[in-house]
């Protein structure tokens, strides 16, 4: 049950209880059967949503051609993205799951790399899923020692994984495991969390011959800052939501080249359309944003074309339950 649904249920139950008590006062006194208490929800908060958004100017390392030629800028690739995500909180922590299905334009071709003509020119499809979970220090140990007023609300054990696949000649198959600590900052409204992890990655390089296609990277520090802040001063149901990820150099890639520090940032301006139009918050959102990706997948933007991405995006989200 979502936080919105829970608040509505509590309000309804309180009103119904008051009305029944008032009516009972006017009736003859008699024994009434006990009313069973409603079972509490396992989740303190739960939200599942389906989103679509459009990346206007994405890039892929090593993908060149078209008007870009062989320049370091790489080739502009439009992408349509379908996302399914779920977030919840329970007595001892949180869970977050996200799955992106990304469909590239023909500039990022699918297949084995063989020549394609006419109707056989089509873009690659990628599936990228991730999970992040936390176990709160204050909740696990029944204490407030992990809270510092005005600075940190909680320190949690953080863990998760990434997994992806893409039907290109390179054929990446990302596998990541992460473990570390998550710091929940004490902000006046919304939330801001910093995850400090150790990350271990395995991947695939389809351009090289077996048995060298499986690539194992070094375990390295990985940082994730996620946030969501309401903007009440605008007079509109607007919020600013996004994330910033930093991945330190993870050793050598499948070609034997040294990887670089990787930085990925996305910031969205989100409008709660349901609240604005129908006075039903948390149902339908529209958003616009900007994504910046430096040294994409650890490739050097100074030497590998298409390793720096700067693109606008726009989309909508429907909160399913």
N, C-alpha and C positions, 0 to 999 in steps of 0.2 A: 504494500500500500504506500503510495507516495505521500510526502509531507502534506501536500495540498489536500489529498483525499482524507488523510488522517485528521487534519484540522476540521474539515467539513463533518466528518463522522462524529468527532467529539462535540462540536457545536450542536449537531442534530440530536445526539444522545442526551446532552444536557437539557436542551429545550423539551424533548419528549419526556424526560424524567420529571421536570418541573410541572408540565401540563398534567401528567398522570397524577402527581401528588396533589395538585389543586383539585382535580376532579374527585379524587378519593376522599377528600375532606368533606364533601357534600353527600357522600353515600353512607348507608348504615355500616357500622363497624362489623367486620367479620374476618375470619382468618383467610388469608390469601396464600396461594402456593408461592414458594420462593421463585424468584426470577434468576435463572442461571447467569453468571457473569460471562461477558464476552471474552473469548480467548484473545490474549494480547498478540499483536503482530510480531513475528520474529524480527522483521526489519524496522528500524527506526526511521529510515528513509529509503525510498526506492524509485528509480526513474529509468524508463527504457524509451529510447527514441530512435526514429529512422530519419536520416537526413540525406539530402542530395545537394552537392555543390559542384561548381565549375571552376577549374583552375585554368586561367586564360593563357598563361605563358610559362608552363613548366619546362624543365630541362632534365636530360638524362646523360650521365657521364659517357663520353665516347660517341654520342649520337650527333652527327653533323649533317651537312648537306643543305639543299634548298637555298634560300637567299643568304643564309648564314655562311655557306661554303664550309671551309675548314677552320673558321675562326674559333678562338677560345670560348666565345659566347655560347657555342653549340647551337643546336636547332630548336626553335620554339615549338613546343608540343602542347596543344590543348588537351585537357583531360576532364572527363566526366567521372564523378566519384559518388558512389552510393555507400553510406555509412550506417551501420547498426551498432548502437552503443547502449550499455547498461551500467548504472552506478547504484550502489546501495551502501547503507551503514547499518551495523548491528551492534550488539552490546559491547563487543570487544574490538571492533575495527571496521574496515571498509573494503569494498570490492569495486573494481572498475574493469570493464571489458569493452573493447572496440574492434570492429572489423570494417576495413575499407575495401571496396571493390573498385579499382581504378581502371578506366577504359581510355587508353591513349588514342590520339589521332593517328593517321597513317604515317606521320613523321617518325613515330616510334614503332616500327613494324614488328608484328608477331612472326613466329615461325623460325625456320632454321637459318635464315639469311640468304636463301636462294632467291633469284630474281622473281619479282611478282609484277603482274600487269593488270591494269583495269580493275575489274571487280575483285581480283585476288589481292589487291593492296588493302590491308586492314591493319588497325593498330593493335598493340599488345594489351593483354588483360593481366592485371596484377591483383592478388589478394594479400592483404596485410592485416594480421590480427595481433592484438596485444592484450595482456592482462596485468593489472597492478593490484596488489592487496596490501593491507596494513593490519597490524595488531598494536593497539594503543598501549603505551607504557603505563599511563594512569589507570586505564581500565584493567589491564592484566594484573598489576600489582596493588590495586585498590589504594592509590595514593595520589597526591598532587605534586609529588617531587619533580615531575616532568613538566610543570607549568611555571612560567615566569611572567607575572602580570605585566601587560603592556608589551610583551616581546614574543613569547612562545606559549601556545595553549596546550601543546602536547608533543611528545616525541614518540614515534612509533617504529616498530620493525616493519620495513618495507621489502617486498619481494615481487617477482613477476617474470614474465617471459614475453618474447616477440616471436612470431613465425610468419613467413611470407613465401610466396612463389609467384613466378611471372613466366609467361610463355614466349620468351624471346630466345634468340640463339645463345645469349649469355646464360639464360636460365637461372637467375639467382634463387636460392632457397635459404632465406635467412632463418637462423635459429639463435636466439639470445636467451640467456638466463641472467637475472639481476637479483641482488640482495643487498640490503643496507639499512639506512635510517631515513625517516621522513619527519621533517620539522614543520608543524602546523603553526603559522605565525598568528599572533593575536592582533587581528585587524578589526577596525570599527564595524565594517560591514562586508559581506561576501566572504571569500576565503583566499588564502595564498599558502601553498605548500611547497617545500623544497625537499626533493628526494636526492640523497647522496648514496650512490650505489657502487658496487663492483659489478662490472658487466663482462660476461664471457660470450663470444660470438663464434658461430660456425656458419659457413656459407658455401656457395658453389660457383665455379667459373667454367662455363660451358665452352669457352674458346680454347681451352687447353685439352690435351689428350688425357685419358685415364692412365695411371691412377691419381693424377694430379688435380682433378676437378674439385675435390673436396678441400675446402680452405678452412683452417683453424686459426683464429686470431688470438692475440694475447688478452689476458684478463686486465681490464683497465678501469679507472674511475669514470663514472658517468653521472651527470647531474640533470635533474628535471625540475624546473620551476613552473608550477601551474597556478592559475589564478582566475577569479571571477569577481568583479566588483560592480555593484549597481551604480547607476548614474542618476540619482533622483533630482539633481539640480537642473536637469534638462526638461523636467516636466513631462517626460515620456518614460514608458517602461523599457528603458535601455540599460544594457550592461556591457562591460568590457571583459572579454574572456579570451584566454590564450595560454600558450606555454612557450618555454624556452628550454632547449636541450643542448647540452655540451657533452661531447664524447672525445676523450683524449686519444692521441695516436695509439692504434691497436696492433702495431707491428707491421708486417709486410702483407700485401694483398696477394691474390692468385697469380699475378704477373711478376711477383718479387719486388714490387715498388713499395717504398715506405709510405705508410698512411699518414694523414695530417689530422690536426685537431678539427673536429666537425661541430658546426653550430647550426641548429635548426630553430626557427622562431615563427610562430603564427599568432596573429592578433585579430580577433573578430569583434565587431560592433554588432550586438545582438538586440533585436527589437522583439518584444513579446507581443505579437500581433493579436493573439487571443485576448489578452488583457486590454489592449488598445481598442479593438473593434467590438468584441462581444462581452467584455468584462469577465473573461474566463482565463485567468493566468495559467501558465504552465501547460498550454495545449499546443500552440503553434508559434514557432519563431521564424524570423527571417534575419539573415546576417550577411554582412560584407566584411572582407578582411584582406590581409596581406601576409604573404609567406616569404620568408627569406631563408635560404639554405646555402651555407658556405662549406666548401669541400665535401660535397654530397657523397655519402657512403665512405668518407675518408679519402677520396681522391683529391689530389691537389688541383685547385682552381687555377694555379699558375701554369700547369702543364697539360691537364686533361680537359679537353673541350666539354662544355656542358656541366661542369662541376659546381657552378654557382647559379642558384635559382632565385629569381625575384619575380613574384607573380601576385596579381590580385585574384581574389576569389569571391564568390557570392553563392548563397544557397538558402534552403529552407529546412526546418526540422519539425517533425510531428512527434509529440510525446504520446506514445502508445499506452503506457500505464506506468 
